[in-house]
Amino acid sequence: TIGNYLARRLADAGTRQFFTVPGDFNLALLDEMLKEKRLAMIGCCNELNAGYAADGNARASHGLSALVVTYM
């Protein structure tokens, strides 16, 4: 699936976690991404906080970070 492919490619690129605000329209994607054992899901309270968390993670790790939300 697309979710499986995205998760695999993110993990291959060195991402170890992804930030998310689960919602009605991204639950199927999150289910597929959770199957990738090299990634950890970090749930956030709202989109703004999730965006800041992903940005801070990318800056601190000098790498790639991922954010999955329903709307942005």
C-alpha positions, -999 to +999 in steps of 0.1 A: +000+000+000+010+036-002+012+039+036+035+009+038+057+023+010+059+058+027+067+043+060+094+020+045+110+049+026+109+072+057+127+045+077+152+039+049+160+076+050+168+075+087+136+087+102+129+069+135+096+085+145+067+104+130+045+129+146+007+128+142-027+141+151-049+111+144-082+119+127-110+104+106-092+108+073-057+095+082-065+064+103-060+040+074-026+056+066-015+055+103-025+018+105-002+010+076+026+032+089+025+015+123+033-018+106+069-005+100+087-016+131+116+009+126+091+039+131+075+050+163+043+071+163+043+102+185+008+115+190+002+152+195-027+172+208-031+195+178-016+203+144+004+234+155+022+214+183+028+185+159+044+208+134+067+223+160+076+189+173+085+176+138+105+208+131+124+205+164+131+169+158+145+175+123+167+203+136+179+184+166+187+153+146+200+171+115+178+148+095+144+141+082+112+143+102+076+134+093+042+148+102+009+131+095-023+152+101-058+153+086-058+190+077-030+216+078 
